[in-house]
Amino acid sequence: MAKNNTDQQASEECSHECTDCPSASTCAEAKSGGGLPPKANIDVKHVVLVLSGKGGVGKSTVSVNLAFALANHGYHVGLLDLDMHGPNIPKMLGIEDQKFAMMGNKIEPVHVTGTLSVVSIAFVLPDTSTPLIWRGPMKMVAIQQFLEDVNWGALDYIVVDLPPGTGDEALTIAQLAPNVKGAVIVTTPQDVATLDARKSVKFVEKLGLPVLGVIENMSGMVCPHCGTEIDLFGKGGGRKVAEELNVPFLGAIPIDIEMRKAGDEGRPFIIRRKDSSASWASVDAVMEALIKEVEG
């Protein structure tokens, strides 16, 4: 009985949250009486979220290479960079100097190839060193605009690169984007990363979305001098998380100097010469496994 009283009290307090919130006048959720806003009206078959529990695990690298891999398979792909405070996607694609153009009343995405388009907050900032200093409601409005006010055209996929953690951006895109097929969790093998990866898996499940799989990034490194494999961050942590939580394991990607160079040079690793590194096969295999999960 005490628990029921507590639940009732919490529910009553929650009902006043929107009216008490200083952002209530501009918040879509408050205007709708606490209900969810409608899904964005865009023509896309599959939306794939890319998350990580912590930063520095290579989430953006995975997002870029996934989007390019899908485009290389003949799909029309949108890459949506929602890492508002650290939008690295334009740098990794060599388009950091681009700005949005307007076509009528629509924002035109930056076209990387004939089948790959990109949207990022970086395209509206004065320069690459300008920080974005926004609270949650501003980011939520921007995400809604990036979905509805962009001339995406007809797409097979939108790949969404999200910031680390389980905050506003992930919640908003899960609520607003149509046809969300699920989320990919990127982690490195060591315990401090897999601990947060578990939280990401649970977060996705609480949203009622499928976990498409776990990717273990930085999984060992082959010494370029002697050929010995070195486990800098350990190995197998991502697979262990997937097995424990009964979600797919999409594969492991080793550390590779060429992958770092690819990001710095603005040329995705997946489009480099196939024989440039043994890691290329690992990246391609992970992308193939993910495509099968989404379309299977």
Summary of the structure (lengths in Angstrom):
residues: 296
radius of gyration: 20.0
end to end distance: 46.3
largest distance: 68.1
contacts: 954
relative contact order: 0.16
helix: 41%
strand: 22%
